[in-house]
Amino acid sequence: MKKLFLLFLLLSISICGQSSDFDSRVNDGIKQIYNIKFTNAEKTFRSIIADYPSQPAGRFFLAMIDWWKILLDPDDDSYDDIFFQKLEDVIYQCDKILDKNSKNVNALFFKGGAIGFRGRLRAFRESWLKAADDGREALPIVEQAFTLDSNNMDVQLGFGIYNYYAAVIPNEFPLIKPLMIFFPSGDKEKGIKQLKNTAFKGKFAKYEARYFLMTLYYRYEKNAIIADDYAKLLLDDFPDNPVFERWRGRIAVRRGDYFLADSLFRNILIKADKKYFGYYTPNSLREASYYIGNNLKNNGQFDSAKIYFDKCISESKKIDEVGEESGFQVNSVLYLAQIAEALNQKSEAIKLYEKLLDMKDYGSSHDKTENSLKILKGEK
């Protein structure tokens, strides 16, 4: 009996050790992803797949590397197909596991997560109907996982995302509203609570929950103070993540903390010059240049501001289509025109204002331009 008990004890220790090793390596890999150390993360998750072939986590987080490559440069869709394919691999593996055991919590969780992330990219690409359908398909799978393991706080990420956005998105995008009659109704406050549960109690998904909370407080709740709390948490943990650094910068602008914003965006340009991965992209460069230029303009440092607005326009032209210019490009031209006007460079101001009329109307830019042109031409 003592030998049997000892054997059982050793087996238990072995299983716990394996679980601890698995969790530790997965968390190391997740941190490598958020630290934008993609090569290291790929090695980590491929080794996990080799050592734990029956665990879908390895394949799921291997796909998350491509998701973050997409987030670093959203205008580049070259990673979309490989991301979708990796998610299908996760779903296929989970289905094979569920064929043998329909109550396997890991398989349910990662299948629901893979379908959910498929929907996120489809929403990102404004394929709303397919995105909504993915949400409808993923929700009951995640609900089943939670029923089987109510202590799994990671599961609440999926609930939180669905509950919040199902309540908010129909009002933000009226064209989608008729589609929502086919889906469960959302609950905004419940969604926030569920996301907070994951953000502070989750095992694998806490950083993703914090990212969601940061963006929803900024975009929809219009609460830059709370948004900054999450941005600071993320940037403190991952100081070389350009997505988090840019988010904290734009949140600082919203809060009116222009000193912090200027410091953050200048740091982004320094890292871009040093070729930090993810920083040297047109999206990153134009946003940083724009906000630095705007701060200089507001402080009356016009010559320096012009350098940054010119850089913003140059980077914007790499990704903006003619007639569909971004707010960054339109406002940069507008501010250059206003600077020229303030410096009594009348012909330069007129040239820039007339250029604006050939660009997309952004934030009443055409009305402002026409009014300025009338004054400069003596028509008003």
MOWOSUL-V876295 format. One record per helix or strand. SS is the DSSP state (hx for helix, st for strand). FROM is the first residue (numbers start at 1). TO is the last residue. Records with the same first field share a line. If there is no record, write none. Layout:
SS = FROM-TO / FROM-TO
This chain:
hx = 2-34 / 38-51 / 57-72 / 80-100 / 105-124 / 128-148 / 155-172 / 174-182 / 188-201 / 206-219 / 224-237 / 242-255 / 258-273 / 282-298 / 302-316 / 327-342 / 346-357 / 365-376
st = 321-321 / 324-324
